[in-house]
Amino acid sequence: MKKNKVYIIAEVAQAHDGSLGIAHSYIDALSKSGIDAVKFQTHIAKAESSAFEPFRVNFTYQDATRFDYWKRMEFSLEQWIGLKKHCNDVGLEFISSPFSNAAVDLLEKVGVNYYKIGSGEVNNYLLLEKVAKTGKSIILSSGLSSMNELDDSISFLHSFGNDLSILQCTTAYPTEPGQWGLNILGELKSRYCVPVGYSDHSGKAHPSIAAVALGAELLEFHVIFDQQMFGPDAKASLCLQDVKQVVVAVRELEEDRKFCYTKAINPMLSTYKNIFEKSLAINKNMVAGDIITFNDLEAKKPKGYGIDACHYKKVIGHRIKKDLLAFDFITEEDLL
C-alpha cells in the first residue's frame, strides 16, 4: 500500500454465486474501474461450518443449509491460483478473507500478500494466530466488535508484529444513515495509531467518499453487477458505475490534499473580485445638495466604478455635489 494514496478494495465475496466464470468476469470488469485490489472470501465448508449454522438472509432456492451454500462457494486450489493470476495479469492485488485455519493454509499456497479478517473472526484467536504467523499484513474489520474486544484483539495481534490496519464497519446489510459510524474513524486512529479505513455495506457511493474526506486510508466495499442479482449481499453492494464514481472522487480528494489552500488574495481572486464585487450607486434621481440615506443606496457590479460597497457607511449623511440619475455610481468626487 502506498502512503498518501487511499487503498481501494472491491469485494466480490460470493457475488460470483459459485461460478468460476463469473468470478473471472468480476476481475475483468473491476480492472477498468481504477481500484487497487479485488477481494474474495475463501470458504471451506467442512472446516468452518456445520448443518446447524442458520442463514443470515434466507435468499437461496438451491441450498438446504448454509453449510451447503458454503460448499457451493468453494473453489479448488488450482482455481484460486487461476483467479490470483488473473488479478496479477490485469494489475490488481488479489486478497481473500479466510474463514478457517484450513483456508489460511490454502491461501498460503495461492500466495497472498494481505489477509483481511472479517468481522465475525475478530474474536477467533485461533484464526488470528494462524494468520499472524504467516507474517503477512492484516486488515481487521470491526463490524461486530466493541472497543474492549478490539483492544484485546489488536493487542493480541501486535504481539506477533504484523503490519495492521483497522476498518470501521457496521454489520448490517444494507447499512442505513445513522449506522455508517464515520464518527468512529478518528477514534480508531487515535486509539490504535495504525492505518484506519472504512468497510461499506450501504450499497451507495457517498459513504465511502465521505469516509475518505474524514481521513480513511483504506476503503472496502462489496460489488455486484446489479443489485437485483441473487445473493445475500446484493443490496449492500455497489454497482460498477458507483465503483468508478468512488474511485474518481477519492483520487480527486487526494489531488486536492496536495495543495495547502489559503484565504490569501491571489491574482486569480483579484480578477474575480473585480467581476463579482460591487460599487455603490443611488437608487433614484437626486439633485445637488441632497443628503444620502441608507434607503437611497444600491450596490452594482462591477467593483471599481464607484465607492466599494463595503464602505457604504462612509457615504450616508453626505450631500452630493451634482445631480445624479437613478442607479448612477457614486464616487468620492460626487460627495461634499
Secondary structure as the mmCIF struct_conf table of DSSP 4:
data_model
#
loop_
_struct_conf.conf_type_id
_struct_conf.id
_struct_conf.beg_label_comp_id
_struct_conf.beg_label_asym_id
_struct_conf.beg_label_seq_id
_struct_conf.end_label_comp_id
_struct_conf.end_label_asym_id
_struct_conf.end_label_seq_id
TURN_TY1_P TURN_TY1_P1 LYS A 3 ASN A 4
BEND BEND1 LYS A 5 LYS A 5
STRN STRN1 TYR A 7 GLU A 11
TURN_TY1_P TURN_TY1_P2 ALA A 13 GLY A 18
HELX_RH_AL_P HELX_RH_AL_P1 LEU A 20 LEU A 30
TURN_TY1_P TURN_TY1_P3 SER A 31 GLY A 34
BEND BEND2 ASP A 36 ASP A 36
STRN STRN2 ALA A 37 THR A 42
HELX_RH_AL_P HELX_RH_AL_P2 ALA A 45 GLU A 48
TURN_TY1_P TURN_TY1_P4 ALA A 51 PHE A 52
HELX_LH_PP_P HELX_LH_PP_P1 GLU A 53 PHE A 55
BEND BEND3 ARG A 56 VAL A 57
BEND BEND4 TYR A 61 GLN A 62
BEND BEND5 ALA A 64 THR A 65
HELX_RH_AL_P HELX_RH_AL_P3 ARG A 66 ARG A 72
TURN_TY1_P TURN_TY1_P5 MET A 73 MET A 73
HELX_RH_AL_P HELX_RH_AL_P4 LEU A 77 ASP A 89
TURN_TY1_P TURN_TY1_P6 VAL A 90 GLY A 91
STRN STRN3 GLU A 93 PRO A 98
BEND BEND6 PHE A 99 SER A 100
HELX_RH_AL_P HELX_RH_AL_P5 ASN A 101 VAL A 110
TURN_TY1_P TURN_TY1_P7 GLY A 111 GLY A 111
BEND BEND7 ASN A 113 ASN A 113
STRN STRN4 TYR A 114 ILE A 117
HELX_LH_PP_P HELX_LH_PP_P2 GLY A 118 GLY A 118
HELX_RH_3T_P HELX_RH_3T_P1 SER A 119 GLU A 121
TURN_TY1_P TURN_TY1_P8 VAL A 122 ASN A 123
HELX_RH_AL_P HELX_RH_AL_P6 TYR A 125 ALA A 132
TURN_TY1_P TURN_TY1_P9 LYS A 133 GLY A 135
STRN STRN5 SER A 137 SER A 141
TURN_TY1_P TURN_TY1_P10 GLY A 143 LEU A 144
HELX_RH_AL_P HELX_RH_AL_P7 MET A 147 HIS A 158
TURN_TY1_P TURN_TY1_P11 SER A 159 GLY A 161
STRN STRN6 LEU A 164 CYS A 169
BEND BEND8 TYR A 173 PRO A 174
TURN_TY1_P TURN_TY1_P12 PRO A 177 GLY A 178
BEND BEND9 GLN A 179 TRP A 180
TURN_TY1_P TURN_TY1_P13 LEU A 182 ASN A 183
HELX_RH_AL_P HELX_RH_AL_P8 ILE A 184 TYR A 192
BEND BEND10 VAL A 194 VAL A 194
STRN STRN7 VAL A 196 ASP A 200
BEND BEND11 SER A 202 GLY A 203
BEND BEND12 ALA A 205 ALA A 205
HELX_RH_AL_P HELX_RH_AL_P9 HIS A 206 ALA A 213
TURN_TY1_P TURN_TY1_P14 LEU A 214 GLY A 215
BEND BEND13 GLU A 217 GLU A 217
STRN STRN8 LEU A 218 HIS A 222
STRN STRN9 VAL A 223 VAL A 223
BEND BEND14 PHE A 225 PHE A 225
TURN_TY1_P TURN_TY1_P15 GLN A 227 GLN A 228
BEND BEND15 MET A 229 GLY A 231
TURN_TY1_P TURN_TY1_P16 PRO A 232 ASP A 233
HELX_RH_3T_P HELX_RH_3T_P2 ALA A 234 ALA A 236
BEND BEND16 SER A 237 SER A 237
STRN STRN10 LEU A 238 LEU A 238
HELX_RH_AL_P HELX_RH_AL_P10 LEU A 240 ARG A 257
TURN_TY1_P TURN_TY1_P17 LYS A 258 LYS A 258
BEND BEND17 PHE A 259 PHE A 259
BEND BEND18 ALA A 264 ALA A 264
HELX_RH_AL_P HELX_RH_AL_P11 PRO A 267 PHE A 276
BEND BEND19 GLU A 277 GLU A 277
STRN STRN11 SER A 279 ILE A 282
BEND BEND20 ASN A 283 LYS A 284
STRN STRN12 MET A 286 MET A 286
TURN_TY1_P TURN_TY1_P18 ALA A 288 GLY A 289
HELX_LH_PP_P HELX_LH_PP_P3 ASP A 290 ASP A 290
STRN STRN13 ILE A 291 ILE A 291
HELX_LH_PP_P HELX_LH_PP_P4 ILE A 292 ILE A 292
HELX_RH_3T_P HELX_RH_3T_P3 PHE A 294 ASP A 296
STRN STRN14 LEU A 297 LYS A 300
BEND BEND21 LYS A 301 PRO A 302
TURN_TY1_P TURN_TY1_P19 LYS A 303 GLY A 304
BEND BEND22 TYR A 305 ILE A 307
STRN STRN15 ASP A 308 ASP A 308
HELX_RH_3T_P HELX_RH_3T_P4 ALA A 309 HIS A 311
HELX_RH_AL_P HELX_RH_AL_P12 TYR A 312 VAL A 315
TURN_TY1_P TURN_TY1_P20 ILE A 316 GLY A 317
HELX_LH_PP_P HELX_LH_PP_P5 HIS A 318 HIS A 318
STRN STRN16 ARG A 319 ILE A 320
BEND BEND23 LYS A 321 LYS A 322
STRN STRN17 LEU A 324 LEU A 324
TURN_TY1_P TURN_TY1_P21 ALA A 326 PHE A 327
STRN STRN18 PHE A 329 PHE A 329
HELX_RH_3T_P HELX_RH_3T_P5 GLU A 332 ASP A 334
STRN STRN19 LEU A 335 LEU A 335
#
